[in-house]
Structure formats: C-alpha cells, structure tokens
Amino acid sequence: MENILKVYKEKLANEIAKKKAEVKTAIDINAALDKVRDELSNSGRNLLSMLFTELKGYIEKNKPEFIQNNKDKWENMLERAKALTEYGLYVAPVDLLKDKENLAPVYVGVGAFAATTLTSKLLTKKFRPITAALASVIGGAAYYILYGKDESKERELLSQYIDDANDWIKTALDNMYKIFKDALA
C-alpha cells in the first residue's frame, strides 16, 4: 500500500516540475499566478480522489475480513477520507502574493514618515507634518519605481508558492494514506 502513495507523490512531483517550468517561461506573471493556483488546486484534488479510490479498492480486495469485522470503523474511515477529498486541500489564496509585492513601498513610506518626524522633532523640536508626509510619499514612490516591479522577485515568489502548494498536497496525500493504514494494522 505504501507503493501506491509513492506513485501519487511521483505524479505530484511531475506536476510541480511542469508548473515550475511554466513559471520560468511565463510572459505575464499575474496571469501565470492565477493559472498555477487553479491548476495546482485541481490537480491536488484529483490526486486525492484517485488515491482515495485506489486505497479503498486495495483494502476491499486485500482485507475484506477487516471490513466485515469492523463495519463501523470502516464507515468512519470512508467518511473521513471523503471529507479529506472534498475539504482537505487548501491552496493559499494568490491575493496574498499579489498584495505582498505592493506592501514594501507602503512600509518604506511609513518608515520615511517616522524617520522624518523623528529627525525634525530632534533637530528643530517641532513636528512638521507636511515635510514628513512629503518625504513619505517620495520615499514610497521612489522605492516602487526602483524595486516595485522586479520580475525576478515575482517569479521567485511564484516558485515559493508552488513549493508551498507541493508541501500542502503531499501532506494531504499522507493524511489520506494514514486513514487507510489503520486497516492494515
């Protein structure tokens, strides 16, 4: 039964490799991000469903005495496995990645505001809100212009997202295996 799990992990590894190759050649990173998220989510659900069906068939074929002797436990196992196929795969929302690239200029702007406020307060003992606000806007805009649309950063973020999704799907596959492993004990 462990070999069945290995096969599905290999299928997942192949899917992940394909997605990483797509990211490297993608022209529009934002479109690739949405596409990759949807495809990984669908692929993960399909792998979970196929693993469920295969493990269930394996137990029914090789351990019918377990099913006969533990009907309640078997039904509980099937319910848990079905729930895992329907609800057990969570791929992070891509909005988190999209927002992440826009937050750095805001942090720079807020930092510039705080630094200008502190500096003016120390040097002149007065708070100058117009100067601080102007420095904040200029700092955030300058950061965005210089570093905001770095395509290599976006590709790296997307690659990390794919790695995270890989880990989540592997965990879901392991959890499915653990549900049915009780039948072999």
N, C-alpha and C positions, 0 to 999 in steps of 0.2 A: 504494500500500500504506500510505502514511503517513496517508491519509484514513481508512482502516479504524481505525487506532489512535486518531485524533481522535474518531471516533464512539464508541468504547468509553470514552474519557476523559469524553466528554459524558454518557454513560449513568451513569458513576460520579459525576460532579458532580451529576446529578439525584438519585441515591440518597443522596448525602451531604446535599443540601439537605432531602430528606424526613426524614432521621434527625435533623437539627438542629431541624426544626420539631416533631418528636415530642418531643424533649427539652424544648423550651420549654413544651409543654403537658402534660407528664407529671406525674401526681399523685404516684406512688411512684417516686422516683429510683432506688432499688436495683433494682426490677423493670425499669425502663427501661434500666438499665445492662446487665443480663443479656440483655435482648431486643435491644438495639442491637448488642452484641458478636456475638451469634449471627447476626443478620441481616446485619451487615457481612461477617462471615466467609463466610457462604453466598453473598452477593451477589458478593464478590470472587472466590470460586472459580468461580461461574457465568460471570462476565465473562471470567476467564482461559480457561475451557474453550471458550466461544464464540469468543474471539479466536483461540485455537489452531486451532479448526476452520476459521474463516474464512481465516486466513493460510495454512494448509495447502492449502485449496481454491484460493486465489488463485495460489499457486506451481504447483500441479498444472495449473491451467488456462492460466496465462500463461507459465510457464517449464518446460515438460516436458523441454526439452533439458538443463536443469540437473540434473534428477532422473536422466535417462539417463546423463549424463556423470559424475555424482558420487554414485553409489548409496551408497557408504559414508558420505560426508559427509551425504547426505540422511537416512539412517537415524540417524546420530548426532544430527542436528538434531531429528528427531522424538522420539528418546529424551529429549533434554534438555528439549524443550517439554512432553512428557507428564509428566516429573518435576516441572517447574515448576507444572503444573496441579494435581498431587497434593500436592506438598510445599513449594511456593514461596511460599505465602501464610501469613504468621504474624501474627495479630492478638493483641496483648498480652493476657495474662490480666486479667480485670476484678478479680481479687483484689488486684492491686497498687493499684488505685484505691480499693478498699474499705478496705484497710489504711492507705492514706495519710492518710485523714481521722482515723484513730484514733491515729496516731503523734504528732501535735502535743501532746496532753495528756501523753503519756509524756515527751516532750522537756522540757516545762515542769516536770514533776515532778522529773526528773533535775536540771534546772538549779536548781530551788529547793533540792534536797538539797545540791548542790555549793555554792551560794551560802550557805546556812545553815551548812554545815560550815565553810567558809572564814571566814565572819564570826564564828562562835563561837570558832574557833581564834585569830583575830586579836584579838578583844576579851577573851576570858577565858583564852586559852591552854589550853583544854580542848576535847576533842571531845565533843559532846553528840548522840549518835545518835538518841535519842528525839525531840528537838526538830527535828533535821534531817529525820527520817522524817515527822514530823507536818507540817512545812512542805511537804515534797514531795507528800504526799497532798493536802493542802489546795490547793496550787498547781495540781496536775494536775486535780483535781476542779473547781476554780473556772474554769480555762480551758475544760474540757469543757462546763460548764454555760453559760458565756458565749459561747463561739465554736465549740463542737464540732459542733453540728447546724445549721450555716448552710446553708440550702437553695441560696442563690445560689452558694456555693462549690462545692457538689456539682454543680450544673448546669454551672458553668464547667469543672470537672474533666471532666465527661462530654463537653462540647463540645470540649475539648482532645483527649480520647481519640478522638473522631470525626475530628478533623483529622489526628491521627497515623495512624489507620487509612486515611484517604484517601491520605496520603503513601505508606504501605506498599503499598496496592493499585496506585497509579499506578506505583510502582517495579516491581512485578511485571508490569504491563502493558507497561512499557518493556522489561523484560528479555525478555518473550515476543517483542516486535517485533524486538529485536536478534538473537535466534536466527534468525529467518527473513530478516532483512535480508541475511545472507550470500548467500542465493540470488539476490538481485537484483544483486549486485556483478559 
